[in-house]
Amino acid sequence: MSKVRIKFEGPDYYLYTLTSWMREIQDIVRDMTCVDEIEVITEKGEDVKIYVDNDLIFEGLPDAEWALAELLIHELHKRGYKCSEDS
């Protein structure tokens, strides 16, 4: 079973936006990467930052939920999370 931890850091409004987007795209991200479980963590901060497994991957707010999905899928593919038919 593969599990990935995604952490969003930033002001409350941006955390709300990112977690809302994540709910919309979570199934797509899982389907495209074959990750079994995605744990989403939020932490208040001054600047918007996105982490995957404690590694900072992006600073700022992506343009929209589709951009967040592309960012996460690309990063997870780089980390080897691919479905067998994608190899």
N, C-alpha and C positions, 0 to 999 in steps of 0.2 A: 504494500500500500504506500503510495507516494503522497506526501503532505508538504505543502508550501505555506510559508507564513509571509503575508503581505502586511506591511505597516504603513499607515498614512499618518503624517505628522503635519500639524498646521493649526491655524485658527479654527474655532468651532464651525463657522459657516462652510469653510472649505472641507473640513472633515465630513460634514453632513453631505456635501455634494459628492465627494469621492466615495463614501460608503453607499450612497444611493446609486451611483453609476455602477459600483461593484456588484450590487444586487442584480442590476440589469444584465451585466456581461459575464457573470460568474460561470454560467453554464457553457457559454461559448469558449471561454478561456479553458475550462476543464476539457471540453470536447477537442479543442485544437492542440492540447498539450498532453492529454491523457493523465493529468494529475487527478488523483482520487479526491483529495480534500484541500480546500484553500481556507486557511485561517486568516481572518482580517482583524488587525489590531489598530487602534487609533491612539494617538498621543498628542496632546495640545502642544503647540509650539508657535513661534513667530512666523516662520517661513514654511511653505508647503514643500514637503519632501516625501518621496515614495521609496520604500525599501522592499527588497525581496530577501528573505532569510537573513535579515540584519545588514544587508549590503545596500547602500544608497544607489539607486538606479536612475533617479530623476528628481530634479528640483523645479518646482513650479506646478501650476495646474495644467494638465493636458487640455487641449481644445474642446473635447467632448468625450462622451463615454466610448465612442469608437476608437478615439486616439489612446485612451487608457487601455482598451483591450489590445490594440496593436503593440503598445509598449510592453505590456505584461507578456503577451504571447512571444514576442521577439526575445525578451530576456529569458523566459523559461526555455525556449528552444536552444538558446546559447548555453544554458546550463544542462542540456541533455534531456529535458522533458519533452519527448516526442513520442507520438504513437508509432507503433512498429511499421505501419505502412508509409510513414513519412521519412523513414531512415534513409 
